[in-house]
Amino acid sequence: MRGFFALLSWLLIAAAASAQLAVNVGDERIAIVRQGDKTPILEQIAKPDFRPYIHPIAAPDGKGVFTEFSPGHHKHQTGLYVGHTRINGKDYFHNPGANFFTRKSLAGSAKGNQAAWTVVYDLNGAAGPVLRETQAWTLTDLGTSYLLDLDWRGEALVDVTVGKYSYGGVFVRMPHKGQGAAVNSEGLKNGQAEQKRSKWVDIGLPIEGRDKDDWAHIAILDHKSNPAHPSPWRVDGQLGVSPTRAILGDWTIPKGETAAAKYRFVIYAGPLDAKRIDAAFESWK
């Protein structure tokens, strides 16, 4: 309960300073903007034949961009996205383009300081689609920070096996330039957190447009109802982070059934704020 009241107090204070949001739905993207502004605070890119991804996520105070698209060290990585490495033997993590993904729909709306949108894609196998993926996102603008929630669902169009692998699933790529830290809920840092189970991992690093000590942070939270909770995590050498159920072994979705998972992202700047993250986790329904 203490975590709930801490978050409630934080939400009430932040809500007073937060802006009204608007959602602009285009042919290939959904842009979330604060009313009265022209520059989006977040964009969901949803091309007809390319893996959907979120980039950029602008800093809540406008100083810099927290995500990175296709860095030189991992060209296939695209900001914040979902990419499984082995679905019926096919790799949707390293291959984001045509013949792998087909968009079915995208839609969005906003009310007050909250925006919601959904993208639906088919993941294509050798003989047709194998999985229909629905990503339902909700962004709550708290003025000086954001809460971003993902409700992920995968409907098996054939019997599906997600193969054992050391990474894959929800993934975040921030603009790593050599400094930074990924810290998990158990206090383990960087490589120490690799493959370890935890409730959350916070990525913090300096970015262009901010003072060198005023770091950007994206914390990824694994919902307590998720099948592998607390998930084991991928933490790579450039602080790309993913809660990865497949680390534990193969998992399956029988034809006609739907798998589900929920993730929350706490997006803020400054020093690591474990109390804020814990409060966001404990209050999360």
The 8 nearest C-alpha neighbors of each residue, nearest first, counted from 0:
[[1, 3, 2, 4, 281, 282, 5, 278],
 [0, 2, 4, 3, 5, 278, 6, 281],
 [3, 1, 278, 5, 0, 4, 281, 6],
 [2, 4, 282, 0, 6, 1, 5, 278],
 [5, 3, 7, 1, 6, 2, 8, 0],
 [6, 4, 2, 8, 3, 7, 1, 278],
 [5, 7, 9, 3, 278, 4, 8, 10],
 [8, 6, 4, 10, 9, 5, 3, 11],
 [9, 7, 11, 5, 6, 10, 4, 12],
 [8, 10, 6, 12, 7, 11, 13, 5],
 [11, 9, 7, 13, 8, 12, 14, 6],
 [12, 10, 14, 8, 13, 9, 7, 15],
 [13, 11, 9, 10, 14, 15, 8, 16],
 [12, 14, 141, 10, 15, 16, 11, 142],
 [15, 13, 17, 11, 141, 16, 12, 10],
 [14, 16, 13, 12, 17, 11, 142, 141],
 [17, 15, 14, 13, 142, 18, 141, 12],
 [18, 16, 142, 14, 141, 15, 140, 13],
 [17, 19, 112, 33, 20, 142, 16, 34],
 [20, 18, 112, 111, 34, 33, 17, 21],
 [19, 21, 33, 112, 34, 32, 111, 109],
 [20, 22, 32, 109, 31, 34, 33, 23],
 [23, 21, 31, 108, 30, 109, 107, 24],
 [22, 24, 30, 29, 25, 31, 21, 107],
 [25, 23, 29, 28, 22, 30, 107, 106],
 [26, 24, 28, 27, 29, 23, 30, 105],
 [25, 27, 28, 24, 46, 45, 29, 47],
 [28, 26, 46, 45, 25, 44, 47, 29],
 [29, 27, 44, 45, 25, 43, 26, 24],
 [28, 30, 24, 43, 42, 23, 25, 44],
 [31, 29, 42, 23, 39, 22, 41, 32],
 [30, 32, 22, 39, 41, 40, 21, 42],
 [33, 31, 39, 21, 40, 20, 34, 30],
 [32, 34, 20, 36, 19, 18, 35, 21],
 [33, 35, 36, 20, 19, 21, 32, 18],
 [34, 36, 33, 37, 32, 19, 18, 20],
 [37, 35, 34, 33, 38, 32, 39, 40],
 [36, 38, 39, 35, 32, 33, 34, 40],
 [37, 39, 36, 32, 40, 33, 31, 30],
 [40, 38, 32, 31, 41, 30, 37, 42],
 [39, 41, 57, 32, 56, 31, 38, 42],
 [42, 40, 56, 39, 31, 55, 30, 57],
 [41, 43, 30, 54, 29, 53, 55, 44],
 [42, 44, 53, 29, 28, 52, 45, 54],
 [43, 45, 28, 52, 51, 53, 27, 42],
 [46, 44, 51, 27, 28, 43, 47, 52],
 [45, 47, 27, 49, 48, 44, 51, 102],
 [48, 46, 102, 101, 49, 45, 27, 100],
 [47, 49, 101, 97, 100, 46, 96, 102],
 [50, 48, 96, 46, 95, 100, 97, 47],
 [49, 51, 95, 100, 96, 52, 48, 45],
 [52, 50, 45, 44, 49, 80, 46, 43],
 [51, 53, 80, 44, 79, 43, 77, 50],
 [52, 54, 43, 79, 42, 78, 44, 55],
 [55, 53, 78, 56, 42, 66, 43, 52],
 [54, 56, 41, 66, 42, 57, 53, 64],
 [55, 57, 41, 54, 65, 64, 66, 40],
 [58, 56, 64, 40, 55, 65, 63, 41],
 [57, 59, 61, 60, 62, 63, 64, 65],
 [60, 58, 143, 144, 61, 57, 142, 145],
 [61, 59, 58, 62, 143, 142, 144, 57],
 [60, 62, 58, 59, 63, 57, 64, 40],
 [63, 61, 208, 58, 60, 209, 64, 57],
 [62, 64, 208, 58, 207, 61, 57, 209],
 [63, 65, 57, 58, 56, 66, 55, 62],
 [64, 66, 56, 173, 57, 58, 215, 63],
 [67, 65, 173, 78, 55, 56, 64, 172],
 [68, 66, 78, 173, 174, 172, 69, 77],
 [67, 69, 77, 78, 70, 76, 54, 66],
 [70, 68, 74, 76, 77, 75, 73, 71],
 [71, 69, 74, 73, 72, 68, 67, 76],
 [72, 70, 74, 73, 69, 75, 68, 76],
 [71, 73, 70, 74, 69, 237, 75, 76],
 [74, 72, 70, 75, 71, 76, 69, 77],
 [73, 75, 69, 70, 71, 76, 72, 77],
 [74, 76, 93, 73, 69, 77, 94, 95],
 [77, 75, 69, 74, 73, 78, 68, 172],
 [76, 78, 68, 69, 52, 79, 75, 80],
 [77, 79, 172, 67, 66, 68, 54, 53],
 [80, 78, 171, 53, 52, 170, 77, 172],
 [81, 79, 52, 170, 169, 53, 78, 82],
 [80, 82, 169, 168, 170, 83, 79, 52],
 [83, 81, 92, 168, 91, 167, 84, 80],
 [84, 82, 167, 168, 92, 91, 85, 90],
 [83, 85, 90, 92, 167, 91, 82, 86],
 [84, 86, 90, 162, 88, 89, 161, 83],
 [87, 85, 161, 88, 89, 160, 162, 90],
 [88, 86, 160, 89, 159, 85, 161, 162],
 [87, 89, 85, 86, 90, 162, 161, 160],
 [90, 88, 85, 86, 87, 91, 84, 124],
 [89, 91, 84, 85, 92, 93, 94, 86],
 [92, 90, 94, 83, 82, 84, 93, 95],
 [93, 91, 82, 84, 83, 90, 94, 167],
 [92, 94, 75, 91, 90, 95, 84, 76],
 [95, 93, 91, 92, 96, 90, 75, 99],
 [96, 94, 50, 49, 91, 93, 92, 99],
 [97, 95, 49, 94, 99, 48, 50, 100],
 [96, 98, 48, 99, 49, 100, 95, 101],
 [99, 97, 100, 123, 96, 48, 101, 124],
 [98, 100, 123, 97, 122, 96, 91, 95],
 [101, 99, 122, 48, 49, 50, 121, 123],
 [102, 100, 48, 121, 120, 47, 103, 122],
 [101, 103, 120, 47, 104, 119, 48, 121],
 [102, 104, 120, 119, 101, 121, 105, 118],
 [105, 103, 119, 118, 102, 106, 120, 117],
 [104, 106, 118, 117, 119, 107, 103, 116],
 [107, 105, 117, 116, 24, 118, 104, 108],
 [106, 108, 116, 115, 22, 117, 24, 109],
 [109, 107, 115, 22, 114, 116, 110, 106],
 [110, 108, 114, 21, 113, 22, 115, 20],
 [111, 109, 113, 112, 114, 20, 108, 19],
 [110, 112, 19, 113, 20, 109, 18, 114],
 [111, 113, 19, 20, 140, 18, 139, 110],
 [112, 114, 139, 110, 111, 138, 109, 140],
 [115, 113, 109, 138, 137, 108, 110, 20],
 [116, 114, 137, 108, 136, 107, 109, 138],
 [115, 117, 107, 136, 106, 135, 108, 137],
 [116, 118, 135, 106, 105, 134, 136, 107],
 [117, 119, 105, 134, 104, 133, 135, 120],
 [118, 120, 133, 104, 103, 132, 102, 134],
 [121, 119, 102, 103, 132, 101, 131, 122],
 [120, 122, 131, 101, 130, 100, 128, 123],
 [123, 121, 100, 130, 128, 99, 129, 131],
 [122, 124, 128, 99, 127, 129, 100, 121],
 [123, 125, 127, 128, 126, 129, 122, 89],
 [124, 126, 127, 123, 128, 89, 129, 98],
 [127, 125, 124, 128, 123, 129, 157, 98],
 [126, 128, 124, 123, 125, 129, 122, 121],
 [129, 127, 123, 124, 122, 121, 130, 156],
 [128, 130, 156, 157, 124, 123, 122, 155],
 [131, 129, 155, 122, 156, 154, 121, 128],
 [132, 130, 121, 154, 153, 120, 122, 155],
 [131, 133, 153, 120, 119, 152, 130, 121],
 [134, 132, 119, 152, 151, 118, 135, 153],
 [133, 135, 151, 118, 117, 150, 136, 119],
 [136, 134, 117, 150, 149, 116, 133, 151],
 [135, 137, 149, 116, 148, 115, 117, 134],
 [136, 138, 115, 148, 114, 147, 139, 116],
 [139, 137, 147, 114, 113, 146, 140, 115],
 [138, 140, 113, 146, 145, 112, 141, 147],
 [139, 141, 145, 112, 142, 17, 113, 138],
 [142, 140, 13, 17, 144, 14, 145, 143],
 [141, 143, 17, 16, 144, 140, 13, 59],
 [142, 144, 59, 141, 60, 267, 13, 145],
 [145, 143, 267, 141, 59, 142, 266, 140],
 [146, 144, 140, 266, 141, 139, 265, 147],
 [145, 147, 265, 139, 138, 264, 266, 148],
 [146, 148, 138, 264, 137, 263, 145, 139],
 [149, 147, 263, 137, 136, 262, 264, 138],
 [148, 150, 136, 262, 261, 135, 151, 263],
 [149, 151, 261, 135, 134, 260, 136, 148],
 [152, 150, 134, 260, 259, 133, 149, 261],
 [153, 151, 259, 133, 258, 132, 257, 154],
 [152, 154, 132, 258, 257, 131, 130, 155],
 [155, 153, 257, 131, 130, 256, 156, 132],
 [154, 156, 130, 254, 157, 255, 256, 252],
 [155, 157, 129, 130, 254, 255, 154, 128],
 [158, 156, 254, 155, 129, 159, 253, 255],
 [157, 159, 254, 253, 252, 155, 160, 156],
 [160, 158, 252, 251, 157, 87, 253, 155],
 [159, 161, 251, 87, 86, 250, 162, 252],
 [162, 160, 86, 250, 85, 249, 251, 87],
 [163, 161, 249, 85, 160, 164, 86, 245],
 [162, 164, 248, 249, 245, 246, 161, 247],
 [165, 163, 246, 245, 166, 162, 84, 248],
 [164, 166, 246, 245, 233, 163, 167, 243],
 [167, 165, 164, 233, 243, 246, 241, 245],
 [168, 166, 83, 84, 243, 82, 92, 241],
 [167, 169, 83, 82, 81, 243, 170, 241],
 [168, 170, 81, 241, 80, 82, 242, 167],
 [169, 171, 241, 80, 240, 79, 81, 168],
 [172, 170, 79, 240, 239, 78, 173, 241],
 [171, 173, 78, 239, 67, 66, 79, 170],
 [172, 174, 66, 67, 175, 65, 171, 78],
 [175, 173, 67, 66, 176, 172, 206, 65],
 [176, 174, 177, 173, 237, 178, 204, 238],
 [177, 175, 178, 174, 237, 205, 206, 179],
 [176, 178, 175, 179, 237, 204, 205, 174],
 [179, 177, 176, 204, 175, 205, 180, 237],
 [178, 180, 204, 203, 205, 177, 181, 175],
 [181, 179, 203, 202, 189, 182, 204, 188],
 [180, 182, 202, 189, 201, 188, 238, 203],
 [183, 181, 188, 201, 200, 187, 186, 180],
 [182, 184, 200, 186, 185, 187, 199, 201],
 [183, 185, 199, 186, 197, 198, 200, 182],
 [186, 184, 183, 187, 197, 182, 198, 199],
 [185, 187, 183, 184, 182, 188, 192, 200],
 [188, 186, 192, 183, 191, 182, 185, 189],
 [187, 189, 182, 191, 192, 181, 190, 186],
 [188, 190, 181, 191, 192, 180, 182, 234],
 [191, 189, 193, 192, 188, 234, 235, 236],
 [190, 192, 188, 189, 187, 193, 195, 194],
 [191, 193, 187, 190, 195, 188, 189, 194],
 [192, 194, 234, 190, 233, 195, 191, 232],
 [195, 193, 232, 231, 233, 192, 196, 246],
 [196, 194, 231, 192, 193, 232, 197, 191],
 [195, 197, 231, 230, 229, 232, 194, 198],
 [198, 196, 229, 199, 184, 230, 183, 195],
 [199, 197, 229, 221, 184, 220, 230, 196],
 [198, 200, 220, 184, 219, 197, 183, 221],
 [199, 201, 183, 219, 182, 218, 184, 181],
 [202, 200, 218, 182, 181, 217, 183, 219],
 [201, 203, 181, 217, 216, 218, 180, 200],
 [204, 202, 216, 180, 215, 179, 214, 181],
 [203, 205, 179, 214, 215, 178, 206, 180],
 [206, 204, 214, 211, 215, 179, 213, 212],
 [207, 205, 209, 208, 204, 215, 63, 174],
 [206, 208, 209, 63, 205, 64, 62, 210],
 [207, 209, 63, 62, 206, 210, 64, 61],
 [210, 208, 207, 62, 206, 213, 211, 63],
 [211, 209, 213, 212, 208, 214, 205, 206],
 [210, 212, 213, 205, 209, 214, 206, 207],
 [211, 213, 210, 214, 205, 269, 209, 270],
 [214, 212, 269, 210, 211, 209, 268, 205],
 [213, 215, 205, 204, 269, 268, 212, 203],
 [214, 216, 268, 203, 204, 205, 65, 267],
 [217, 215, 203, 267, 202, 268, 266, 218],
 [216, 218, 266, 202, 265, 201, 264, 219],
 [217, 219, 201, 265, 264, 200, 202, 216],
 [220, 218, 264, 200, 199, 263, 201, 217],
 [221, 219, 199, 263, 262, 198, 264, 222],
 [220, 222, 262, 198, 199, 223, 219, 228],
 [223, 221, 224, 225, 261, 262, 220, 228],
 [222, 224, 225, 228, 221, 229, 198, 226],
 [225, 223, 222, 226, 228, 260, 261, 227],
 [226, 224, 260, 228, 222, 223, 227, 261],
 [225, 227, 228, 224, 260, 244, 223, 230],
 [228, 226, 230, 225, 229, 244, 231, 247],
 [229, 227, 230, 225, 223, 226, 221, 224],
 [228, 230, 197, 198, 196, 227, 231, 221],
 [229, 231, 228, 196, 227, 242, 197, 244],
 [230, 232, 196, 195, 194, 243, 242, 197],
 [233, 231, 242, 194, 243, 241, 195, 193],
 [232, 234, 241, 193, 240, 166, 194, 235],
 [235, 233, 240, 193, 238, 239, 232, 189],
 [236, 234, 238, 239, 237, 233, 240, 190],
 [235, 237, 238, 234, 239, 190, 189, 177],
 [236, 238, 235, 239, 175, 177, 176, 234],
 [239, 237, 235, 236, 234, 240, 181, 202],
 [238, 240, 172, 235, 237, 234, 171, 173],
 [239, 241, 234, 233, 171, 170, 238, 235],
 [240, 242, 170, 233, 169, 232, 243, 168],
 [243, 241, 232, 230, 231, 233, 169, 244],
 [244, 242, 245, 232, 166, 167, 241, 246],
 [243, 245, 246, 227, 247, 230, 231, 242],
 [246, 244, 163, 248, 247, 164, 243, 249],
 [245, 247, 165, 164, 244, 248, 243, 163],
 [248, 246, 245, 244, 163, 249, 231, 164],
 [247, 249, 163, 245, 246, 250, 162, 164],
 [250, 248, 162, 163, 161, 245, 160, 251],
 [251, 249, 161, 160, 248, 162, 245, 252],
 [250, 252, 160, 159, 161, 253, 249, 158],
 [251, 253, 159, 155, 158, 256, 254, 160],
 [254, 252, 158, 256, 159, 255, 155, 251],
 [255, 253, 158, 157, 155, 156, 256, 252],
 [254, 256, 155, 156, 253, 154, 257, 157],
 [257, 255, 254, 253, 155, 154, 252, 258],
 [258, 256, 154, 153, 155, 152, 259, 252],
 [257, 259, 153, 152, 154, 252, 256, 260],
 [260, 258, 152, 151, 153, 257, 261, 150],
 [259, 261, 151, 225, 150, 152, 262, 258],
 [262, 260, 150, 222, 149, 151, 225, 221],
 [263, 261, 149, 221, 220, 222, 148, 150],
 [262, 264, 148, 220, 147, 219, 149, 265],
 [263, 265, 219, 147, 218, 146, 266, 220],
 [264, 266, 146, 218, 217, 145, 267, 147],
 [267, 265, 217, 145, 144, 216, 264, 146],
 [266, 268, 144, 216, 215, 265, 145, 217],
 [269, 267, 215, 214, 216, 213, 270, 266],
 [268, 270, 213, 214, 215, 271, 267, 212],
 [271, 269, 272, 214, 268, 213, 203, 212],
 [270, 272, 273, 269, 203, 216, 201, 268],
 [273, 271, 275, 274, 270, 276, 269, 277],
 [274, 272, 276, 275, 277, 271, 184, 201],
 [275, 273, 277, 276, 272, 278, 2, 279],
 [274, 276, 278, 273, 272, 277, 279, 6],
 [275, 277, 273, 279, 278, 274, 280, 272],
 [276, 278, 280, 274, 279, 275, 273, 281],
 [279, 277, 2, 275, 281, 6, 280, 276],
 [280, 278, 276, 277, 282, 281, 283, 6],
 [279, 281, 277, 283, 278, 282, 276, 220],
 [280, 282, 278, 283, 279, 2, 277, 3],
 [283, 281, 3, 279, 280, 278, 284, 2],
 [284, 282, 280, 281, 279, 222, 278, 263],
 [283, 282, 281, 222, 280, 223, 224, 261]]
